[in-house]
């Protein structure tokens, strides 16, 4: 047990040392590429006043992240509101599955960047465009996993529902959802990860506030240290979001809580 605990600390530290060594080597061989210490010093400066607000286009990195998160959760909430009912319908009805499946398979692999020009033309608003793009690209894991959860319900349970003459509404909430909830939360976890990936690319092209725009603006200013800081912050926030969703998913997963 102690050996595993030591490895859990020592191995990441060792790998971090290797990453820093490779990073330093790259910085030495590419003129202008920021070395680790320069990025560290800039990170301290950036985080010393993350909430400053000097007007549009000149705000602290915390405000940029908050702006991105608002768009992410807007599109994510819309994906949940539409994706779960559609997934339930697909899982419960072969006819609905047959109708929806071709469109899901066609639209699912479309890049979020492909939706941006059309969304900008329709909405003519940066926030609405970003929310729509997040919605249309993050909805698929929710639909697919919800349908998978519905189809995983035992036939015995459904036969009991028929014997008890449960209505469709009662069947969904008393039989199907308790079994499908872990699958739904798995889809939501994947969806949130996609939403966080999409927002960065969307903000780079649409402009305004947000961590994606902040990184692109720093690129235009040739401030490469801040680009690396942005990448690190995106990774940290993404890790936090995934961890929170993982905890929530485990809480509602009857298989991990020992429920039958």
Kinemage of the C-alpha trace (Angstrom):
@kinemage 1
@onewidth
@group {chain A} dominant
@subgroup {mainchain}
@vectorlist {calphas} color= white
{ca unk a 1} P 0.000 0.000 0.000
{ca unk a 2} L 2.840 2.354 0.920
{ca unk a 3} L 4.645 1.418 -2.302
{ca unk a 4} L 1.586 2.367 -4.355
{ca unk a 5} L 1.272 5.675 -2.496
{ca unk a 6} L 4.930 6.511 -3.169
{ca unk a 7} L 4.517 5.645 -6.849
{ca unk a 8} L 1.380 7.792 -7.078
{ca unk a 9} L 3.488 10.802 -6.051
{ca unk a 10} L 6.914 9.947 -7.426
{ca unk a 11} L 5.949 8.913 -10.963
{ca unk a 12} L 4.031 12.119 -11.836
{ca unk a 13} L 6.900 14.195 -10.395
{ca unk a 14} L 9.411 12.214 -12.448
{ca unk a 15} L 7.352 12.673 -15.601
{ca unk a 16} L 7.019 16.392 -14.833
{ca unk a 17} L 10.811 16.621 -14.701
{ca unk a 18} L 11.046 14.938 -18.105
{ca unk a 19} L 8.463 17.367 -19.552
{ca unk a 20} L 10.369 20.378 -18.180
{ca unk a 21} L 13.624 19.034 -19.643
{ca unk a 22} L 12.047 18.559 -23.084
{ca unk a 23} L 10.399 21.986 -22.853
{ca unk a 24} L 13.727 23.634 -21.948
{ca unk a 25} L 15.443 21.896 -24.869
{ca unk a 26} L 12.771 23.138 -27.287
{ca unk a 27} L 13.116 26.688 -25.909
{ca unk a 28} L 16.878 26.592 -26.402
{ca unk a 29} L 16.574 25.500 -30.022
{ca unk a 30} L 13.642 27.679 -31.139
{ca unk a 31} L 14.316 31.415 -30.852
{ca unk a 32} L 11.500 33.219 -29.032
{ca unk a 33} L 9.928 30.077 -27.576
{ca unk a 34} L 9.299 30.798 -23.865
{ca unk a 35} L 11.272 28.633 -21.385
{ca unk a 36} L 9.591 27.201 -18.264
{ca unk a 37} L 10.817 29.891 -15.857
{ca unk a 38} L 9.563 32.699 -18.082
{ca unk a 39} L 6.126 31.101 -18.254
{ca unk a 40} L 6.147 30.577 -14.478
{ca unk a 41} L 6.963 34.243 -13.853
{ca unk a 42} L 4.247 35.355 -16.265
{ca unk a 43} L 1.776 32.950 -14.644
{ca unk a 44} L 2.357 34.610 -11.275
{ca unk a 45} L 1.706 38.010 -12.842
{ca unk a 46} L -1.447 36.827 -14.638
{ca unk a 47} L -2.850 35.203 -11.492
{ca unk a 48} L -1.938 38.133 -9.237
{ca unk a 49} L -4.906 40.124 -10.564
{ca unk a 50} L -7.168 37.751 -12.518
{ca unk a 51} L -10.341 39.839 -12.081
{ca unk a 52} L -9.203 43.198 -13.416
{ca unk a 53} L -11.601 44.854 -15.830
{ca unk a 54} L -10.455 47.704 -18.047
{ca unk a 55} L -13.365 47.415 -20.425
{ca unk a 56} L -14.150 45.170 -23.366
{ca unk a 57} L -11.153 43.253 -24.675
{ca unk a 58} L -8.970 44.023 -21.648
{ca unk a 59} L -10.042 41.832 -18.752
{ca unk a 60} L -8.358 39.436 -16.365
{ca unk a 61} L -7.985 35.765 -17.171
{ca unk a 62} L -10.539 34.752 -14.510
{ca unk a 63} L -13.202 36.897 -16.186
{ca unk a 64} L -12.249 35.370 -19.534
{ca unk a 65} L -12.697 31.872 -18.100
{ca unk a 66} L -16.016 32.797 -16.497
{ca unk a 67} L -17.267 34.153 -19.826
{ca unk a 68} L -16.298 30.889 -21.538
{ca unk a 69} L -17.921 28.789 -18.811
{ca unk a 70} L -21.194 30.706 -19.139
{ca unk a 71} L -21.352 29.817 -22.830
{ca unk a 72} L -20.326 26.222 -22.147
{ca unk a 73} L -23.015 25.677 -19.537
{ca unk a 74} L -25.601 27.403 -21.720
{ca unk a 75} L -24.985 25.028 -24.622
{ca unk a 76} L -24.522 22.073 -22.273
{ca unk a 77} L -27.846 22.722 -20.502
{ca unk a 78} L -29.607 22.951 -23.867
{ca unk a 79} L -27.988 19.682 -24.953
{ca unk a 80} L -29.268 18.000 -21.776
{ca unk a 81} L -32.785 19.406 -22.202
{ca unk a 82} L -33.038 18.088 -25.766
{ca unk a 83} L -30.713 15.088 -25.662
{ca unk a 84} L -32.229 13.151 -22.762
{ca unk a 85} L -35.846 13.135 -24.078
{ca unk a 86} L -34.662 12.269 -27.594
{ca unk a 87} L -32.437 9.510 -26.217
{ca unk a 88} L -35.329 8.101 -24.202
{ca unk a 89} L -37.540 8.055 -27.288
{ca unk a 90} L -34.867 6.378 -29.396
{ca unk a 91} L -34.214 3.764 -26.731
{ca unk a 92} L -37.914 3.001 -26.220
{ca unk a 93} L -39.050 2.937 -29.846
{ca unk a 94} L -37.503 1.078 -32.776
{ca unk a 95} L -39.461 3.335 -35.140
{ca unk a 96} L -37.979 6.500 -33.609
{ca unk a 97} L -34.518 4.928 -33.663
{ca unk a 98} L -34.886 4.118 -37.363
{ca unk a 99} L -35.999 7.682 -38.092
{ca unk a 100} L -33.235 9.416 -36.126
{ca unk a 101} L -30.247 7.118 -36.657
{ca unk a 102} L -29.209 8.299 -40.168
{ca unk a 103} L -29.216 11.943 -39.092
{ca unk a 104} L -27.267 11.208 -35.908
{ca unk a 105} L -24.621 9.303 -37.875
{ca unk a 106} L -24.346 12.116 -40.453
{ca unk a 107} L -24.289 15.093 -38.057
{ca unk a 108} L -22.247 13.546 -35.235
{ca unk a 109} L -18.842 13.726 -37.011
{ca unk a 110} L -19.321 17.289 -38.323
{ca unk a 111} L -16.626 19.612 -36.989
{ca unk a 112} L -17.844 22.428 -34.731
{ca unk a 113} L -15.978 24.899 -36.937
{ca unk a 114} L -18.198 23.917 -39.860
{ca unk a 115} L -21.251 25.191 -37.947
{ca unk a 116} L -19.758 28.584 -37.051
{ca unk a 117} L -20.321 30.527 -40.304
{ca unk a 118} L -23.938 29.397 -40.581
{ca unk a 119} L -24.619 30.073 -36.897
{ca unk a 120} L -23.117 33.554 -37.141
{ca unk a 121} L -25.288 34.274 -40.161
{ca unk a 122} L -28.457 33.086 -38.395
{ca unk a 123} L -27.945 34.505 -34.897
{ca unk a 124} L -25.682 37.499 -35.629
{ca unk a 125} L -24.579 37.285 -32.007
{ca unk a 126} L -21.325 35.885 -30.618
{ca unk a 127} L -22.814 34.365 -27.457
{ca unk a 128} L -25.759 32.724 -29.206
{ca unk a 129} L -23.445 31.377 -31.908
{ca unk a 130} L -21.100 29.814 -29.355
{ca unk a 131} L -24.005 28.324 -27.376
{ca unk a 132} L -25.546 26.836 -30.523
{ca unk a 133} L -22.248 25.341 -31.696
{ca unk a 134} L -21.676 23.792 -28.258
{ca unk a 135} L -25.220 22.436 -28.264
{ca unk a 136} L -25.066 20.898 -31.743
{ca unk a 137} L -21.685 19.225 -31.143
{ca unk a 138} L -22.129 18.062 -27.537
{ca unk a 139} L -25.659 16.657 -27.759
{ca unk a 140} L -24.692 13.364 -29.426
{ca unk a 141} L -23.027 11.599 -26.448
{ca unk a 142} L -26.110 12.382 -24.345
{ca unk a 143} L -28.523 10.995 -26.945
{ca unk a 144} L -26.451 7.876 -27.645
{ca unk a 145} L -25.735 7.017 -24.000
{ca unk a 146} L -29.319 7.708 -22.918
{ca unk a 147} L -30.621 5.374 -25.640
{ca unk a 148} L -28.030 2.780 -24.613
{ca unk a 149} L -29.189 3.045 -21.002
{ca unk a 150} L -32.819 2.538 -21.988
{ca unk a 151} L -31.955 -0.530 -24.063
{ca unk a 152} L -30.024 -1.982 -21.110
{ca unk a 153} L -33.208 -2.248 -19.035
{ca unk a 154} L -34.000 -5.909 -18.390
{ca unk a 155} L -36.982 -7.355 -20.228
{ca unk a 156} L -38.118 -8.783 -16.894
{ca unk a 157} L -38.560 -5.267 -15.518
{ca unk a 158} L -40.563 -4.236 -18.573
{ca unk a 159} L -42.735 -7.338 -18.284
{ca unk a 160} L -43.444 -6.482 -14.657
{ca unk a 161} L -44.465 -2.982 -15.784
{ca unk a 162} L -46.925 -4.541 -18.244
{ca unk a 163} L -48.360 -6.809 -15.548
{ca unk a 164} L -48.792 -3.813 -13.236
{ca unk a 165} L -50.325 -1.897 -16.154
{ca unk a 166} L -48.048 1.091 -15.625
{ca unk a 167} L -48.567 4.068 -17.911
{ca unk a 168} L -45.760 5.146 -20.241
{ca unk a 169} L -44.980 8.019 -17.862
{ca unk a 170} L -44.795 5.669 -14.861
{ca unk a 171} L -42.717 3.164 -16.829
{ca unk a 172} L -40.143 5.833 -17.671
{ca unk a 173} L -39.767 7.225 -14.154
{ca unk a 174} L -40.159 4.013 -12.145
{ca unk a 175} L -38.474 1.418 -14.362
{ca unk a 176} L -36.359 2.937 -17.120
{ca unk a 177} L -34.733 6.026 -15.615
{ca unk a 178} L -33.361 4.332 -12.461
{ca unk a 179} L -31.476 1.904 -14.713
{ca unk a 180} L -30.546 4.430 -17.406
{ca unk a 181} L -29.303 7.221 -15.095
{ca unk a 182} L -25.652 5.979 -14.945
{ca unk a 183} L -25.543 5.863 -18.743
{ca unk a 184} L -27.093 9.328 -18.961
{ca unk a 185} L -24.476 10.807 -16.654
{ca unk a 186} L -21.703 9.118 -18.620
{ca unk a 187} L -23.069 10.833 -21.730
{ca unk a 188} L -23.273 14.142 -19.880
{ca unk a 189} L -19.659 13.779 -18.743
{ca unk a 190} L -18.492 13.186 -22.310
{ca unk a 191} L -20.706 16.012 -23.525
{ca unk a 192} L -19.248 18.522 -21.066
{ca unk a 193} L -15.720 17.585 -22.137
{ca unk a 194} L -16.645 18.173 -25.782
{ca unk a 195} L -18.308 21.487 -24.889
{ca unk a 196} L -15.129 22.710 -23.205
{ca unk a 197} L -13.072 21.694 -26.242
{ca unk a 198} L -15.431 23.414 -28.658
{ca unk a 199} L -15.656 26.754 -26.867
{ca unk a 200} L -11.948 27.500 -27.290
{ca unk a 201} L -12.052 27.063 -31.065
{ca unk a 202} L -15.346 28.957 -31.327
{ca unk a 203} L -14.048 31.953 -29.370
{ca unk a 204} L -10.873 32.116 -31.424
{ca unk a 205} L -12.977 32.706 -34.541
{ca unk a 206} L -15.861 34.747 -33.124
{ca unk a 207} L -13.874 37.088 -30.860
{ca unk a 208} L -15.258 38.917 -27.839
{ca unk a 209} L -14.559 37.694 -24.336
{ca unk a 210} L -13.445 34.186 -23.435
{ca unk a 211} L -10.304 32.139 -22.918
{ca unk a 212} L -10.170 31.165 -26.611
{ca unk a 213} L -10.223 34.805 -27.702
{ca unk a 214} L -7.668 35.637 -24.990
{ca unk a 215} L -5.219 33.055 -26.376
{ca unk a 216} L -5.728 34.270 -29.952
{ca unk a 217} L -5.273 37.880 -28.876
{ca unk a 218} L -2.019 36.978 -27.102
{ca unk a 219} L -0.859 35.251 -30.287
{ca unk a 220} L -1.502 38.444 -32.255
{ca unk a 221} L 0.514 40.299 -29.621
{ca unk a 222} L 3.346 37.720 -29.978
{ca unk a 223} L 2.990 36.919 -26.262
{ca unk a 224} L 3.753 33.213 -26.428
{ca unk a 225} L 4.137 32.810 -22.672
{ca unk a 226} L 0.490 33.741 -22.237
{ca unk a 227} L -0.517 31.210 -24.894
{ca unk a 228} L 1.086 28.438 -22.846
{ca unk a 229} L -0.563 29.821 -19.698
{ca unk a 230} L -3.913 29.712 -21.493
{ca unk a 231} L -3.327 26.096 -22.505
{ca unk a 232} L -2.484 25.178 -18.904
{ca unk a 233} L -5.567 26.951 -17.546
{ca unk a 234} L -7.820 25.274 -20.114
{ca unk a 235} L -6.420 21.902 -19.073
{ca unk a 236} L -6.844 22.611 -15.351
{ca unk a 237} L -10.429 23.834 -15.738
{ca unk a 238} L -11.249 20.871 -17.990
{ca unk a 239} L -9.808 18.497 -15.388
{ca unk a 240} L -11.881 20.126 -12.634
{ca unk a 241} L -15.073 19.927 -14.708
{ca unk a 242} L -14.449 16.268 -15.556
{ca unk a 243} L -13.685 15.417 -11.923
{ca unk a 244} L -16.890 17.089 -10.701
{ca unk a 245} L -18.972 15.313 -13.334
{ca unk a 246} L -17.258 12.025 -12.451
{ca unk a 247} L -18.166 12.438 -8.765
{ca unk a 248} L -21.783 13.262 -9.663
{ca unk a 249} L -21.958 10.304 -12.066
{ca unk a 250} L -20.582 7.916 -9.437
{ca unk a 251} L -23.104 9.206 -6.890
{ca unk a 252} L -26.027 8.382 -9.168
{ca unk a 253} L -24.537 5.064 -10.360
{ca unk a 254} L -26.383 2.368 -8.410
{ca unk a 255} L -23.781 -0.179 -9.534
{ca unk a 256} L -21.027 1.674 -7.647
{ca unk a 257} L -23.179 2.396 -4.630
{ca unk a 258} L -24.137 -1.200 -4.154
{ca unk a 259} L -27.798 -0.740 -5.012
{ca unk a 260} L -29.685 -3.434 -6.882
